[in-house]
């Protein structure tokens, strides 16, 4: 697909699935509520000198947040998969499979990020400037490769395929590094503009803050669908 087609399709995709956007907003709202209640519970437990109970509340809260975050990541992978298949459908919530997929993606992200970090640390021990320059270059390369790895995971469900870094780099070369960068830059600009508009209302007093919070939630859902759709469509040319 041409760059214009990818961006145009990705822009319209969330608008074609308003119900799915609402579900995503509710899920993020639940994460926020769990975070608030966990924080309050921990504080109350500490004030009552119930350190053990406070720790248990904090642990349960963090575990719930982690599970939901993995679910969201897995849902994002399903959006990418549908985009790779060039299907206009939206994924359904599948808690077990999406949590597992989200966990796989977490592992993939750690592997792709830790390699350039280790190389940068080793080189920095010899020369700080060399380590910094090489580290930045590697982080860019592995960052782009990670996107390919994410798409490989979405497309196959295989952790091994996603962690096949040489093949991920080949996919990147097939699609085109310049094309990938342009799509990511355009997507980033669109996301920045939308969030900037939402932020403008924050300085208009209490009502403005409420409007800004609502717009931020809506835009967060929209950009989640938009960016994952764009990435999937980009990879469909691999």
C-alpha positions, 0 to 999 in steps of 0.5 A, spaced: 500 500 500 502 507 498 503 511 504 497 515 503 493 509 503 495 507 509 494 513 513 487 514 510 485 507 512 488 508 519 485 515 520 478 512 518 478 505 521 477 507 529 471 511 526 468 505 523 468 502 530 465 506 535 463 501 540 470 498 540 473 505 542 468 505 547 470 498 550 477 500 550 475 507 554 472 503 559 478 498 560 482 504 561 478 507 566 478 501 570 485 501 570 485 508 572 480 506 578 484 500 580 490 504 580 486 509 585 483 504 589 490 501 590 493 507 592 488 509 597 488 502 600 495 502 601 495 509 604 489 507 609 493 500 611 499 504 612 496 509 617 493 503 620 499 500 621 497 494 617 503 493 613 502 486 611 495 488 609 497 494 605 502 490 601 497 485 599 493 490 597 498 493 593 500 487 590 493 485 588 492 492 585 499 491 581 497 484 578 490 486 576 493 492 572 498 488 569 493 483 567 489 488 564 495 492 560 497 485 557 490 484 555 490 491 552 497 489 548 494 483 546 488 486 543 492 491 539 496 485 536 489 483 534 488 490 530 495 489 527 493 482 525 486 484 522 490 490 518 495 485 515 490 481 513 487 487 510 480 486 514 476 492 516 473 488 522 475 490 529 477 484 534 473 481 539 475 481 547 478 474 548 481 475 555 485 469 555 488 469 548 490 476 549 493 476 555 498 471 553 499 475 547 500 481 551 505 477 555 509 474 549 509 482 546 512 484 553 518 478 552 519 481 545 520 488 547 525 486 553 529 482 548 529 487 542 531 493 547 536 489 552 541 488 546 542 495 544 542 497 551 548 491 553 552 493 547 552 501 548 554 499 556 560 495 553 562 500 548 561 506 553 566 502 558 571 503 553 569 510 550 563 514 552 562 518 546 562 512 542 557 508 546 552 514 546 553 514 538 553 507 537 547 506 542 543 511 539 543 508 532 542 501 535 536 503 539 533 506 532 535 500 528 532 495 534 526 500 535 524 499 527 526 491 528 521 491 534 515 494 530 517 488 525 517 483 531 511 485 533 507 484 527 510 477 526 508 476 533 501 478 531 501 475 524 503 468 527 502 468 534 509 465 535 514 467 540 520 464 536 518 468 529 517 474 533 524 474 536 527 472 529 531 479 529 534 477 522 528 476 519 525 482 522 530 486 519 529 483 512 522 484 513 524 492 514 528 492 508 522 489 504 517 494 506 523 499 506 526 503 512 524 510 509 517 508 508 517 505 515 520 512 518 515 516 513 509 512 516 511 513 523 513 520 523 506 522 520 502 518 525 506 521 530 505 528 528 497 526 527 497 523 535 501 529 537 496 534 534 490 531 537 493 531 544 495 538 543 488 540 541 486 536 547 491 539 552 489 546 550 482 546 554 486 544 560 488 551 561 480 553 561 479 552 569 475 546 572 470 545 566 476 546 561 480 540 565 474 536 565 473 537 557 480 536 556 480 529 560 474 527 556 478 528 550 484 525 552 481 519 553 477 519 547 483 521 543 487 515 547 483 510 544 483 513 537 490 513 537 491 506 539 486 504 534 489 508 529 497 507 530 496 499 530 492 499 524 497 503 520 503 499 523 499 492 520 497 495 514 505 497 513 507 490 514 502 487 510 507 489 504 512 485 507 
